[in-house]
Amino acid sequence: MDLDYLLAIPSWNSVGILVTFFTYLAIAGSLIPAKLVPGVTLQDGSRLHYRCNGLLSMLLLALLLGVGAKMGLLSLTVISERGLELLSATFIFSFLVALALYAAGCKSRNRSSSLKPYVTGNLIHDWSTAQSFFFGH
């Protein structure tokens, strides 16, 4: 592989595709009717509630992609055409989100069970065990 090719991964097109997909998920997740499902009871007795509308969101996405392809606005083979670019963009995005969550967990002063930080001070241990992200303690 050419080094210039590797340095161009991920491309701005793949970042745009990923941002568009996450924007769709945010909008669809908040607008599409959903069943509210209570999560596990936390140590302080509170519960987080989750909106479950994944099937309807997926069907709407498939419909929108089909309409977009029929109108010539997008290609249905975009994932196979840009697989490595999308994979690397997703990996970088996931790493940045995990880093932001870790930093927020370290700075959290809230002592409710869902926001209580579990930081040992050892970055590698905290990162690998994801103690700051796990709500089940």
PAZAPA-4460 file (N, C-alpha, C; in steps of 0.05 Angstrom, whole numbers, plus 32768, in hexadecimal, padded with zeros to 4 digits):
% residues 137
    n_x    n_y    n_z   ca_x   ca_y   ca_z    c_x    c_y    c_z   seq   type   mol
   8011   7FE8   8000   8000   8000   8000   8012   8019   8000     1      M     A
   8008   802D   7FF3   8016   8047   7FF2   8012   8056   800C     2      D     A
   8028   8062   8016   8027   8071   8030   8014   8088   802E     3      L     A
   8013   8096   8018   8000   80AD   8014   7FE3   80A3   8017     4      D     A
   7FDE   808C   800D   7FC3   8081   800F   7FBC   807C   802C     5      Y     A
   7FCE   8070   803B   7FC9   806A   8057   7FC6   8084   8068     6      L     A
   7FD4   8099   8061   7FD2   80B1   8070   7FB8   80C0   806A     7      L     A
   7FAB   80B9   8054   7F91   80C5   804D   7F7A   80B7   805A     8      A     A
   7F7F   80A2   806A   7F6A   8093   8077   7F67   809D   8093     9      I     A
   7F50   80A5   809D   7F37   80A6   808F   7F34   80BF   807F    10      P     A
   7F25   80BE   806A   7F20   80D5   8059   7F0A   80E6   8065    11      S     A
   7F09   80FF   805C   7EF4   8111   8065   7ED8   8106   805C    12      W     A
   7ED7   80F8   8046   7EBE   80EC   803D   7EB4   80D8   8051    13      N     A
   7EC6   80C7   805B   7EBE   80B3   806F   7EB6   80BF   8089    14      S     A
   7EC3   80D5   8091   7EBB   80E4   80A9   7E9F   80F0   80A5    15      V     A
   7E9A   80FB   808D   7E80   8106   8087   7E6A   80F0   8088    16      G     A
   7E70   80D9   807D   7E5C   80C3   807E   7E57   80BB   809B    17      I     A
   7E6B   80B9   80AB   7E68   80B1   80C7   7E58   80C6   80D6    18      L     A
   7E5F   80E0   80D2   7E50   80F5   80E0   7E33   80F6   80D7    19      V     A
   7E2E   80F1   80BD   7E12   80F0   80B4   7E03   80D9   80C0    20      T     A
   7E10   80C2   80C3   7E03   80AB   80CF   7DFD   80B0   80ED    21      F     A
   7E10   80BB   80FB   7E0B   80C1   8118   7DF6   80D7   811B    22      F     A
   7DF5   80EA   8109   7DE0   80FF   810A   7DC5   80F2   8105    23      T     A
   7DC3   80E0   80F2   7DAA   80D2   80ED   7DA2   80C3   8106    24      Y     A
   7DB5   80B4   8113   7DAE   80A5   812B   7DA4   80B8   8141    25      L     A
   7DB0   80CF   8144   7DA7   80E2   8159   7D8B   80EC   8154    26      A     A
   7D86   80F4   813B   7D6C   80FF   8133   7D56   80E9   8135    27      I     A
   7D5C   80D2   8128   7D49   80BC   8128   7D43   80B2   8144    28      A     A
   7D58   80B0   8154   7D55   80A6   8170   7D44   80B8   8181    29      G     A
   7D43   80D2   817B   7D33   80E4   818B   7D17   80E9   8180    30      S     A
   7D14   80E5   8165   7CFA   80EB   8159   7CE8   80D2   8155    31      L     A
   7CF4   80BB   8150   7CE4   80A3   814B   7CD8   809A   8166    32      I     A
   7CBE   8093   8166   7CB2   8089   817E   7CC1   8071   8189    33      P     A
   7CC3   806F   81A4   7CD3   805A   81B0   7CC6   8051   81CA    34      A     A
   7CCB   8038   81CF   7CC3   802C   81E9   7CD9   8033   81FD    35      K     A
   7CD2   803E   8214   7CE5   8044   8229   7CE9   802B   823A    36      L     A
   7D01   8022   823C   7D08   800A   824B   7D1A   8012   8262    37      V     A
   7D12   800B   827B   7D23   8012   8292   7D3B   8000   8293    38      P     A
   7D52   800C   829A   7D6B   7FFD   829C   7D6C   7FF1   82B8    39      G     A
   7D84   7FE6   82BE   7D88   7FD9   82D8   7D87   7FEE   82EE    40      V     A
   7D7F   7FE6   8306   7D7E   7FF8   831D   7D9B   7FFD   8326    41      T     A
   7DA2   8017   8329   7DBD   801E   8331   7DBF   801D   834F    42      L     A
   7DD7   8021   835A   7DDC   801F   8376   7DCC   8034   8386    43      Q     A
   7DC7   804B   837A   7DB8   8060   8389   7D9A   805D   8385    44      D     A
   7D91   8047   8378   7D75   8042   8375   7D69   804E   835C    45      G     A
   7D77   805E   834D   7D6D   806B   8335   7D70   8057   831D    46      S     A
   7D63   805E   8308   7D64   804E   82EF   7D67   8061   82D8    47      R     A
   7D76   8057   82C4   7D78   8065   82AB   7D63   8058   8298    48      L     A
   7D56   8068   8288   7D42   805E   8275   7D4D   8060   8259    49      H     A
   7D48   804C   8249   7D53   804A   822E   7D3C   804A   821A    50      Y     A
   7D40   8059   8204   7D2D   805A   81EE   7D34   8043   81DB    51      R     A
   7D21   8031   81D6   7D25   801A   81C5   7D15   801E   81AB    52      C     A
   7D23   8028   8196   7D16   802B   817C   7D29   8024   8166    53      N     A
   7D3B   8011   816B   7D4F   8009   8158   7D45   7FFD   813E    54      G     A
   7D31   7FEC   8140   7D26   7FDF   8128   7D19   7FF4   8116    55      L     A
   7D09   8005   8121   7CFC   801A   8111   7D11   802D   8105    56      L     A
   7D26   8034   8115   7D3B   8045   810A   7D4A   8038   80F3    57      S     A
   7D4F   801E   80F5   7D5D   800F   80E0   7D4C   800E   80C7    58      M     A
   7D32   8008   80CA   7D20   8007   80B3   7D1E   8022   80A5    59      L     A
   7D1C   8038   80B4   7D1C   8053   80A9   7D36   8059   809A    60      L     A
   7D4C   8051   80A6   7D66   8055   8099   7D68   8046   807E    61      L     A
   7D5E   802D   807E   7D5E   801D   8065   7D4D   802A   8050    62      A     A
   7D36   8035   8059   7D24   8042   8046   7D31   805C   803B    63      L     A
   7D3D   806C   804C   7D4B   8084   8044   7D62   807E   8031    64      L     A
   7D72   8069   8037   7D88   8061   8026   7D7D   8058   800A    65      L     A
   7D68   8049   800B   7D5C   8040   7FF1   7D52   8057   7FE0    66      G     A
   7D44   806A   7FED   7D3B   8081   7FDE   7D52   8092   7FD4    67      V     A
   7D67   8095   7FE5   7D7E   80A4   7FDC   7D8D   8097   7FC5    68      G     A
   7D8E   807D   7FC5   7D9B   806E   7FAF   7D8B   8070   7F96    69      A     A
   7D70   806E   7F99   7D5F   8070   7F81   7D60   808B   7F74    70      K     A
   7D64   80A0   7F85   7D66   80BB   7F7A   7D83   80C2   7F71    71      M     A
   7D95   80AF   7F75   7DB1   80B4   7F6C   7DC1   80C5   7F7F    72      G     A
   7DB8   80C9   7F98   7DC6   80DA   7FAB   7DDD   80CB   7FB9    73      L     A
   7DDC   80B1   7FBA   7DF0   80A2   7FC8   7DF3   8086   7FBC    74      L     A
   7E09   8079   7FC3   7E0E   805E   7FB9   7E09   804B   7FD0    75      S     A
   7DFC   8035   7FCB   7DF7   8021   7FDF   7E10   8010   7FE6    76      L     A
   7E25   8014   7FD5   7E3E   8005   7FDA   7E53   8016   7FE8    77      T     A
   7E4A   802C   7FF5   7E5D   803E   8001   7E6E   8031   8017    78      V     A
   7E62   801E   8026   7E71   8011   803B   7E86   7FFF   8030    79      I     A
   7E80   7FF0   801B   7E94   7FDE   800F   7EA9   7FEF   8000    80      S     A
   7EA1   8005   7FF4   7EB5   8016   7FE6   7EC8   8024   7FF9    81      E     A
   7EBE   802C   8010   7ECE   803B   8023   7ED1   802D   803E    82      R     A
   7ED3   8013   803D   7ED3   8003   8056   7EEA   800A   8069    83      G     A
   7F02   800B   805F   7F19   8011   8070   7F18   802E   807A    84      L     A
   7F0F   8040   806A   7F0D   805C   8072   7EF8   805E   8088    85      E     A
   7EE1   8051   8085   7ECC   8052   8099   7ED5   8045   80B3    86      L     A
   7EE3   802E   80B0   7EED   8020   80C8   7F00   8031   80D8    87      L     A
   7F12   803E   80CA   7F26   804F   80D9   7F19   8068   80E4    88      S     A
   7F06   8074   80D6   7EF7   808B   80E1   7EE7   8083   80FA    89      A     A
   7EDA   806C   80F9   7ECB   8062   8110   7EDD   805C   8127    90      T     A
   7EF4   8050   8122   7F07   804A   8138   7F11   8064   8145    91      F     A
   7F18   8078   8135   7F22   8091   8140   7F0C   809F   8150    92      I     A
   7EF4   80A0   8145   7EDD   80AC   8153   7ED8   809D   816E    93      F     A
   7ED8   8083   816E   7ED3   8074   8186   7EE8   8079   819B    94      S     A
   7F01   807B   8193   7F17   8081   81A5   7F14   809C   81B2    95      F     A
   7F0C   80B0   81A1   7F08   80CB   81AC   7EF1   80CD   81BF    96      L     A
   7EDB   80BF   81B9   7EC4   80BF   81CB   7ECB   80B1   81E5    97      V     A
   7EDA   809B   81E4   7EE2   808D   81FC   7EF5   809E   820D    98      A     A
   7F06   80AD   8200   7F19   80BF   820E   7F09   80D5   821C    99      L     A
   7EF5   80E0   820E   7EE4   80F5   821A   7ED5   80EB   8231   100      A     A
   7ECA   80D3   822F   7EBB   80C7   8246   7ECD   80C1   825D   101      L     A
   7EE5   80B8   8258   7EF9   80B4   826D   7EFF   80CE   827C   102      Y     A
   7F04   80E3   826C   7F0A   80FD   8278   7EF3   8107   8288   103      A     A
   7EDA   8104   827E   7EC3   810C   828D   7EBF   80FC   82A7   104      A     A
   7EC5   80E2   82A5   7EC4   80D1   82BD   7ED9   80D9   82D2   105      G     A
   7EF0   80E1   82C9   7F05   80EA   82DC   7EFE   8104   82EA   106      C     A
   7EF0   8116   82DB   7EE9   8130   82E6   7ECE   8130   82F5   107      K     A
   7EBF   811A   82F3   7EA4   811A   82FF   7EA5   811C   831D   108      S     A
   7E95   812D   8328   7E92   8130   8345   7E77   8126   834E   109      R     A
   7E66   811E   833B   7E4C   8114   8341   7E4E   80F8   834D   110      N     A
   7E41   80F3   8363   7E44   80D9   8371   7E2C   80C6   836C   111      R     A
   7E1A   80CD   8359   7E05   80B9   8353   7E12   80A1   8345   112      S     A
   7E06   808A   8347   7E12   8072   833D   7E19   8073   831F   113      S     A
   7E09   8081   830F   7E0E   8081   82F3   7E25   8093   82EB   114      S     A
   7E2C   80A6   82FC   7E41   80B9   82F5   7E59   80B8   8308   115      L     A
   7E58   80A6   831B   7E6E   80A4   832E   7E87   809A   8320   116      K     A
   7E9D   80A9   8323   7EB5   80A0   8316   7EC3   8089   8324   117      P     A
   7ECD   8077   8315   7EDD   8061   8320   7EF9   8063   8314   118      Y     A
   7F09   8074   831E   7F23   807A   8313   7F38   8071   8327   119      V     A
   7F4A   805F   831E   7F5F   8055   8330   7F78   8066   832E   120      T     A
   7F7A   8077   8319   7F92   8087   8315   7FA5   807A   8301   121      G     A
   7FA1   8060   82FB   7FB1   8052   82E7   7FA2   8053   82CD   122      N     A
   7FAB   8064   82BB   7F9D   8068   82A1   7F99   804E   8292   123      L     A
   7FAD   803D   8290   7FAB   8024   8281   7F96   8012   828E   124      I     A
   7F96   800F   82A8   7F83   7FFE   82B5   7F67   8009   82B2   125      H     A
   7F63   8023   82B7   7F49   802F   82B4   7F3E   802D   8298   126      D     A
   7F50   8031   8284   7F48   8030   8268   7F40   8013   8260   127      W     A
   7F51   8000   8268   7F4C   7FE4   8260   7F34   7FD8   826D   128      S     A
   7F2E   7FDF   8286   7F17   7FD4   8293   7EFE   7FE5   8290   129      T     A
   7F02   7FFD   8285   7EEB   800F   8280   7EDB   8014   829A   130      A     A
   7EE9   8016   82B0   7EDB   801A   82C9   7ECA   8034   82C9   131      Q     A
   7ED4   8049   82BC   7EC6   8062   82BC   7EAC   8061   82AB   132      S     A
   7EAA   804D   829A   7E93   804C   8288   7E7E   8038   8291   133      F     A
   7E85   8027   82A4   7E73   8011   82AC   7E60   801A   82C1   134      F     A
   7E46   8017   82BD   7E32   8020   82D0   7E2B   800B   82E4   135      F     A
   7E35   7FF3   82E2   7E2B   7FDE   82F3   7E3A   7FDB   830E   136      G     A
   7E4B   7FED   8315   7E5A   7FEB   832F   7E47   7FF0   8346   137      H     A
***
